[in-house]
Amino acid sequence: MYIGRVKGTVVSTVQHSQYDGRKLMLVARLELDGRESTSAYDICVDTAQAGVGDVVLVLDEGSSARQILGKRGTGPVRAVIMGIVDRVEI
């Protein structure tokens, strides 16, 4: 699980049925000081209706991510946006 920033949307003309009715978002991981990582990005299924620029909480553990979606079995889902972050205090 990590905190990241939504950088954009991912659009495809052909996709797996697990993505039906769901947005795919490109998310950059954030460092503890709030900077974006230059090498860590994920394509996430959006369950929180996040938008570009939002700071989000991402679950990136395959099986757990599929449980959030309520899908059984295997599928091509590895990361899910679980929530939008309002504030971080360290």
C-alpha positions in Angstrom: 0.0 0.0 0.0 1.3 3.5 -0.8 0.3 7.1 -1.4 0.6 8.4 -4.9 -0.5 11.2 -7.3 -2.8 10.6 -10.3 -0.9 11.7 -13.4 -3.4 10.8 -16.1 -5.9 8.3 -17.4 -5.2 5.2 -19.4 -7.4 4.5 -22.4 -7.7 1.2 -24.4 -10.0 0.1 -27.1 -9.8 -3.6 -26.1 -9.7 -4.6 -22.5 -10.3 -7.5 -20.1 -13.8 -7.9 -18.7 -12.6 -7.1 -15.1 -12.2 -3.5 -16.3 -15.8 -3.1 -17.5 -17.2 0.2 -16.2 -14.0 1.2 -14.4 -11.4 3.9 -15.1 -7.7 3.1 -15.4 -5.4 5.7 -13.9 -1.7 6.2 -14.1 -0.4 6.9 -10.6 3.1 8.0 -9.5 4.3 7.0 -6.0 5.1 9.8 -3.6 8.2 9.9 -1.4 7.8 10.8 2.3 8.6 14.4 1.6 5.9 14.6 -1.0 8.0 14.4 -4.1 7.0 12.1 -6.9 9.2 9.1 -7.6 10.8 9.3 -11.0 10.8 5.5 -11.5 7.7 4.1 -9.8 4.4 4.2 -11.6 1.4 1.9 -11.6 -1.7 1.6 -13.7 -4.6 1.4 -11.2 -8.2 0.5 -11.3 -10.1 3.5 -9.8 -12.7 2.7 -7.2 -12.7 6.2 -5.6 -13.6 8.4 -8.6 -10.2 10.1 -8.4 -9.1 12.8 -10.9 -5.8 13.9 -12.4 -3.7 15.6 -9.7 -5.5 13.9 -6.8 -3.3 12.4 -4.0 -4.6 8.8 -3.5 -4.2 5.7 -1.4 -3.2 2.7 -3.6 -3.4 -1.0 -2.7 -0.9 -2.8 -5.0 -1.1 -6.4 -3.8 -2.9 -8.3 -6.6 -5.2 -10.7 -4.7 -6.2 -8.1 -2.2 -6.9 -5.6 -5.0 -9.2 -8.0 -6.7 -11.1 -8.5 -3.4 -11.7 -4.7 -3.3 -13.3 -5.0 -6.7 -15.4 -8.0 -5.5 -14.1 -10.2 -8.4 -13.4 -13.9 -7.8 -10.6 -15.8 -9.3 -7.7 -14.5 -11.2 -7.5 -11.5 -13.5 -5.2 -8.8 -14.7 -5.8 -6.5 -11.7 -2.7 -5.7 -9.5 -3.4 -2.2 -8.2 -6.5 -0.4 -7.0 -7.1 3.2 -5.9 -8.9 2.8 -2.6 -9.3 6.4 -1.5 -8.5 10.1 -2.0 -6.2 11.5 0.6 -7.2 14.9 2.1 -4.1 15.4 4.3 -0.9 13.7 5.4 0.8 14.4 8.7 4.3 13.1 9.5 
